[in-house]
C-alpha cells in the first residue's frame, strides 16, 4: 500500500482458490499447505524473507519453496548459517540450483579443512552483505554485560540433587549409549531450569516457594531502576513459565499496561510490538526467544536482558 498502491496484492490463505496477478504475500506455513496452487503460477520475482526457514533440505517447507517458478530470486536473512554449513547449500539450491553441486559432494567438502573459505569464495559474487557499521553509522555499538546472579539455597540444593541423581542413572545404563545421551540432555534442561528458578522444575510447579530465584532478584532490581528512568526494556527467555514468574515479580512496581508479552500464544503479534515501539514512558516487554526471534522488528529498546541463553548461539543472535 505504501510503495506500490497501484499493484493488486493477495495474501495466501486456506481460502485462496487461485493465485492472481500482482503481488502474493505468504507465510511459510501457508506456502506449505497450498503447495498445489504454486504449480500453475509463474512469478517474475520471488523473495524469501528469513530464508533460514528452508535450511532443512528434507522439510516440506523447503519442498514448497523449491516448487516456486520464478525468473528472479532473492533470499534475505540475518543468520544464513544456524546449525551447519549445509544451511548455505540449501539456500543456494533454491537460488541457483547446481551452483554448489549435489548434497553428497557438498557434505564431503564441508568436512575438509578449508571448507568455509572455499564456500565463501564460491558464493561471494551472489551475496550482498550489509553491516550496521556501514549503513547505520549513527547507531552506537552494543555494550554487552554479564550479570552474575548467585543461586539461592533452594536452587543450590536442587542443582546438586539433579547432578547426583543423573550420575547414578548414567552408572546404571553404562552399556546403553543412546539412553545415556538422552539422560544427559534431559539433565541439561533441568539444570538450566534450576538456575532460573526452582519453580520451573515439574515437581515444584505448584509449590508456593517463599524463595525467589537469584535471576529474578537481580533482574527485578535492574528493571525497576530502568523503568523509573523511563527506559524501554526487553526480557528474553526460552521458558514461558519463567516469563510468567518475572511478570509476577515486576508487577510490584510496573503498571499492568506497561508490561507487554510476546510468546507463541500471542494471537496478534503486531499489537504489543506497536505499543512498545510508540511508548513514551518506561515499558517492559517479556518475549519468548523462539516466538520473538523472527518476524518482528523491535528497534526502540534501550536495554535487552537474555534471562537464559538458547542452545544455539545463532538463534540467540537472530
Beta strands, then each sheet from edge to edge (+ up, - down):
strand 1: 9-11
strand 2: 23-25
strand 3: 42-49
strand 4: 69-76
strand 5: 232-237
strand 6: 259-262
strand 7: 283-288
strand 8: 303-306
sheet 1: 1+ 2+
sheet 2: 3+ 4+
sheet 3: 6+ 7+ 5+ 8+
end
